[in-house]
């Protein structure tokens, strides 16, 4: 049962927690805020005669406040930490090779990226022309700053402020965020994913879409992208995925490919389905016309039984779904989250030795995300270790009866 199901059963009195003395919380890093785990734990401690709670996670948090909150929310007073090299764990863990694969973009893609960057710079100039960020150097203007600005302008509009600079601020920041996203798609995902995104902008009804689409530079960029695709020029990542599978896969091995976007799932699938010995299947979430839960279960069953040997998945496959051992994992792009990186790697090497390939495009946000994830993971392990040693760091407010 999902945490939400258990919470609902408690609310409707379908489950009597007074009959339970042990509550096991898996993926305990979700126990933040109003998540169902928190409410179930509170109800459990309130009515259970002999409450004991065991919380498990491979990736608690890289922030002390979050770890403290998890412990408080679940009534935790003792932490046990193990890694793959600990004596009582290592004998159960198979070897896992992590290989970073550096990708160099071809000159044609770099040239196209420069043109998209030119569009971004033009819109930053448009912001300055209406008096926004006029004293901030263009080199200091980031996506995060633009996102903060957009939120500020939207709040002003919601409160009735219809000044010209506010309205233009909303439109221009929206254009910039879309262009930043398009830039990353081209740099990190694929030329085809970028072209699909630009097509959606061309067909978009929003004011920001229309303004981007009517720019002469946009039309030239789209024409250039189409010409490159016709010439067979693409991001080398796709070819690298094909190379890895041809070298590492056989009929007895299974591979999972993680990517951020459904568009990329479809593009990878199209490239792989023609390869001899590779039987790919797409695996995406349930929202926005995705897979139903029944379809997800059927796909996982067929993947484990050998009907398919390559699962191309979005973040839905990172946790919460039971997938047996996988021999090869490919991160199509790096993710800045230590938790997600750990969860992805955890799909490999459960019963047999495995290998994880992380594709990193040189000179792009891919590199930044990769190193951010590594730093956060290192910080996470240190925090948990410090937390374990410092008994005073756990705050028990007296409302919970912790399991010691």
C-alpha positions in Angstrom: 0.0 0.0 0.0 1.1 3.5 -0.7 1.6 6.0 2.2 -1.5 7.9 0.9 -3.6 4.7 1.0 -2.6 4.0 4.6 -3.3 7.6 5.6 -6.8 7.4 4.0 -7.5 4.0 5.7 -6.6 5.6 9.0 -8.8 8.6 8.4 -11.8 6.3 7.4 -11.1 3.9 10.4 -10.4 1.0 8.0 -7.1 0.4 9.9 -6.8 0.3 13.7 -3.3 1.3 14.5 -3.7 0.3 18.1 -3.3 -3.3 16.9 0.2 -2.5 15.6 3.5 -2.2 17.5 6.0 -1.8 14.6 5.8 0.8 11.8 8.4 0.5 9.0 8.9 3.6 6.9 10.7 3.0 3.6 12.1 6.0 1.6 12.0 7.9 4.8 13.6 11.0 3.2 10.0 11.9 2.1 9.0 12.5 5.7 8.9 16.3 5.4 6.0 18.8 5.7 2.6 17.3 5.3 3.6 14.2 3.5 1.6 11.1 4.4 4.4 9.4 6.3 4.4 12.3 8.8 0.6 12.0 9.4 0.7 8.2 9.6 3.6 8.3 12.2 1.7 10.8 14.3 -1.4 8.7 14.3 0.7 5.5 15.1 2.4 7.0 18.1 -0.9 8.4 19.4 -2.8 5.1 19.6 -0.3 2.3 19.5 0.3 0.7 22.9 3.9 -0.3 22.2 5.0 1.9 19.3 8.3 1.1 17.5 9.3 2.8 14.3 12.0 1.8 11.9 12.8 4.3 9.1 14.9 3.4 6.1 16.5 5.5 3.4 19.5 5.4 1.1 19.5 9.1 0.7 18.3 11.1 3.8 19.2 14.8 2.8 22.3 17.0 2.3 20.8 19.7 4.6 20.9 19.5 8.4 17.5 21.1 8.8 15.9 18.5 6.6 17.6 15.6 8.5 16.5 17.2 11.8 12.9 17.5 10.5 12.8 13.9 9.3 13.9 12.7 12.7 11.5 15.0 14.5 8.6 14.0 12.3 9.2 10.2 12.8 10.3 10.3 16.4 13.7 9.0 15.6 16.3 9.1 18.4 18.9 6.7 17.1 20.6 6.6 13.7 22.5 3.6 12.2 24.5 4.4 9.1 26.0 1.9 6.6 27.7 2.2 3.3 28.6 -0.4 0.7 32.1 -0.8 2.2 31.0 -1.6 5.7 31.9 -5.1 6.8 28.3 -6.2 7.6 27.0 -4.9 4.2 29.8 -5.5 1.7 29.3 -9.2 1.5 25.8 -8.7 0.3 26.6 -6.0 -2.3 27.9 -6.7 -5.8 30.5 -4.5 -7.4 29.3 -1.4 -9.3 31.5 0.5 -11.7 30.7 4.2 -12.2 32.0 5.5 -15.5 31.8 9.2 -16.5 31.4 9.6 -20.3 32.4 13.0 -21.5 30.5 14.2 -24.6 31.9 16.9 -26.9 29.4 18.8 -29.0 30.1 19.2 -32.7 30.9 22.6 -34.2 27.5 22.8 -35.8 25.6 22.4 -32.5 27.9 24.9 -30.8 27.2 27.4 -33.5 23.5 26.9 -33.0 23.9 27.3 -29.3 25.6 30.6 -29.9 22.6 31.8 -31.8 20.2 30.8 -29.0 22.5 32.6 -26.6 22.1 35.6 -28.8 18.3 35.5 -28.4 18.7 35.3 -24.7 21.0 38.3 -24.7 18.5 40.3 -26.8 15.7 39.6 -24.3 18.0 40.6 -21.4 18.5 43.9 -23.2 14.7 44.2 -23.6 14.4 43.9 -19.8 16.9 46.7 -19.3 15.1 48.9 -21.9 12.0 48.9 -19.7 14.1 49.7 -16.6 14.5 46.2 -15.2 18.0 45.1 -14.0 19.4 48.1 -15.9 22.3 48.4 -13.4 23.1 44.7 -13.4 25.8 43.4 -15.8 24.4 40.9 -18.3 27.0 38.3 -17.1 25.5 38.5 -13.6 21.9 37.7 -14.8 21.1 34.0 -14.3 18.1 31.8 -14.8 17.5 31.8 -11.0 17.4 35.6 -11.0 14.9 35.7 -13.9 12.7 33.2 -12.1 12.7 35.3 -9.0 11.9 38.4 -11.1 9.0 36.6 -12.8 7.5 35.5 -9.4 7.8 39.1 -8.2 6.0 40.5 -11.3 3.3 37.9 -11.1 2.6 38.8 -7.5 2.4 42.5 -8.5 -0.1 41.7 -11.3 -2.2 39.5 -8.9 -2.4 42.4 -6.5 -3.7 44.7 -9.4 -0.5 46.4 -10.5 -0.8 46.8 -14.2 2.1 49.2 -14.9 3.7 48.8 -18.3 7.0 47.5 -16.8 5.2 44.9 -14.7 3.3 43.5 -17.7 6.4 43.6 -19.9 8.4 42.1 -17.1 6.1 39.0 -16.9 6.2 38.5 -20.7 10.0 39.0 -21.1 10.9 36.8 -18.1 8.6 34.1 -19.5 10.4 34.4 -22.8 13.8 34.2 -21.1 12.9 31.1 -19.1 11.7 29.3 -22.2 14.9 30.2 -24.1 17.1 29.1 -21.2 15.2 25.8 -21.3 15.6 25.5 -25.1 19.3 26.2 -24.7 19.7 23.3 -22.2 17.6 21.0 -24.4 20.0 21.6 -27.3 23.2 21.5 -25.2 22.3 18.5 -23.0 19.4 16.5 -24.6 19.4 16.5 -28.4 18.9 18.6 -31.5 15.6 16.8 -32.1 14.3 17.6 -28.6 15.2 21.2 -29.1 13.4 21.3 -32.5 10.3 19.7 -30.9 10.4 22.4 -28.2 10.7 25.2 -30.8 7.8 23.7 -32.7 5.6 24.0 -29.6 6.7 27.6 -29.2 5.7 28.2 -32.9 2.3 26.8 -32.2 1.9 28.4 -28.7 -0.9 30.8 -27.9 0.9 32.6 -25.1 2.2 36.1 -25.7 5.7 35.0 -24.9 5.5 32.2 -27.5 4.3 34.6 -30.2 7.0 37.1 -29.5 9.7 34.5 -29.7 8.3 32.9 -32.8 8.0 36.1 -34.8 11.7 37.1 -34.3 13.8 36.8 -37.4 16.6 35.2 -35.4 14.1 32.5 -34.2 13.1 31.7 -37.8 16.8 31.4 -38.7 17.5 29.1 -35.8 14.7 26.8 -36.7 15.8 26.7 -40.3 19.3 25.9 -39.2 18.1 23.1 -36.9 16.0 21.6 -39.7 19.0 21.7 -42.1 21.3 20.0 -39.5 18.7 17.2 -38.9 18.4 16.6 -42.6 22.2 16.2 -42.8 22.0 13.6 -40.0 23.8 15.8 -37.4 22.8 15.2 -33.8 24.0 15.4 -30.3 26.7 12.7 -29.8 24.9 11.4 -26.7 22.5 9.4 -28.8 25.3 7.7 -30.6 27.0 7.0 -27.3 23.9 5.3 -25.9 23.9 3.1 -29.0 27.6 2.3 -28.6 27.3 1.3 -25.0 24.3 -1.0 -25.7 26.1 -2.7 -28.6 29.1 -3.3 -26.5 27.5 -4.3 -23.2 24.2 -5.8 -24.0 23.3 -9.4 -24.7 20.0 -11.4 -24.5 20.6 -12.1 -20.8 21.3 -8.6 -19.7 19.0 -5.7 -18.8 19.6 -2.0 -19.0 17.8 1.0 -17.7 18.2 4.5 -19.3 17.2 7.4 -17.1 16.3 10.8 -18.6 14.6 13.9 -17.5 12.1 14.4 -20.3 9.4 12.3 -22.0 10.5 13.8 -25.3 13.9 12.3 -24.8 12.4 9.0 -23.9 10.6 8.9 -27.3 13.8 10.0 -29.1 16.0 7.4 -27.5 13.3 4.8 -28.1 13.2 5.6 -31.8 17.0 5.3 -32.1 17.2 2.0 -30.2 14.3 0.0 -31.7 16.2 -0.7 -34.9 19.3 -2.2 -33.1 19.6 -5.9 -33.3 19.5 -7.5 -29.9 17.9 -4.5 -28.2 14.2 -4.6 -27.2 13.4 -1.2 -25.7 10.3 -0.1 -23.9 9.2 3.4 -22.7 8.4 3.9 -19.0 6.9 7.2 -17.9 4.6 8.5 -15.2 0.8 8.5 -15.1 0.1 12.2 -15.5 -0.6 14.1 -18.7 -1.5 11.1 -20.9 1.2 8.9 -19.5 1.0 5.2 -18.5 -1.7 3.9 -16.2 -0.6 2.0 -13.1 -1.7 -1.3 -14.7 0.4 -0.5 -17.8 3.4 0.3 -15.6 3.1 -3.0 -13.7 2.8 -4.9 -17.0 5.9 -3.2 -18.5 8.0 -4.0 -15.4 6.9 -7.6 -15.5 7.8 -7.9 -19.2 11.1 -6.2 -18.5 12.0 -8.6 -15.8 10.9 -11.6 -17.8 13.0 -10.7 -20.8 10.3 -9.5 -23.2 12.2 -6.2 -23.2 15.8 -5.7 -22.2 16.1 -1.9 -22.2 13.8 0.3 -20.1 13.9 4.0 -21.1 12.5 5.8 -18.1 11.8 9.2 -16.6 12.2 9.9 -12.8 9.2 7.6 -12.1 11.6 4.6 -12.2 14.0 6.1 -9.6 12.1 5.0 -6.6 8.8 3.6 -5.4 8.6 0.9 -8.0 10.0 -2.6 -7.6 12.5 -3.4 -10.3 14.8 -6.4 -10.0 18.5 -6.3 -10.7 19.7 -4.3 -13.7 23.1 -4.9 -15.3 23.6 -1.6 -16.9 22.3 1.9 -16.1 22.8 5.0 -18.3 22.2 8.5 -17.0 21.4 10.3 -20.2 22.1 13.5 -18.3 23.4 14.4 -14.8 21.0 15.5 -12.1 21.8 18.0 -9.4 20.0 16.0 -6.7 22.1 13.7 -4.5 18.9 11.8 -3.6 18.0 11.2 -7.2 21.5 10.2 -8.2 21.7 7.7 -5.4 18.3 6.3 -6.2 19.2 5.9 -9.9 22.5 4.1 -9.0 20.6 1.8 -6.6 18.9 0.1 -9.5 22.2 -1.6 -10.5 24.3 -4.3 -8.8 21.7 -5.7 -6.5 22.3 -9.4 -7.4 25.1 -9.2 -10.0 28.0 -6.8 -10.7 26.9 -3.8 -12.8 28.0 -0.7 -14.4 26.6 2.9 -14.4 27.4 5.3 -17.3 26.9 9.0 -16.6 26.8 11.0 -19.9 28.1 14.5 -19.3 28.2 17.1 -22.1 31.4 19.2 -21.7 31.0 23.0 -21.1 27.2 22.8 -20.3 25.0 22.7 -17.2 25.5 18.9 -17.3 28.9 19.3 -15.8 27.6 21.7 -13.1 24.8 19.4 -12.2 27.1 16.4 -11.9 29.5 18.2 -9.5 26.7 19.6 -7.5 25.3 16.1 -7.0 28.6 14.8 -5.9 29.2 17.6 -3.4 25.7 17.2 -2.0 26.1 13.4 -1.6 29.4 13.9 0.2 27.8 16.5 2.4 24.9 14.1 3.1 27.1 11.3 4.3 29.0 13.7 6.6 25.9 15.2 8.0 24.4 11.8 8.8 27.7 10.7 10.4 27.8 13.9 12.5 24.2 13.5 13.4 24.8 10.0 14.6 27.6 11.1 16.9 25.8 14.1 18.4 23.0 12.8 20.6 22.0 16.4 21.4 21.1 17.2 17.9 17.9 15.2 18.0 15.0 17.2 19.2 12.2 15.2 20.9 9.4 17.6 21.8 7.7 15.0 24.0 4.8 14.3 21.6 6.4 11.1 20.3 7.5 8.0 22.0 10.7 7.1 20.1 11.9 3.6 19.4 15.3 3.2 21.1 
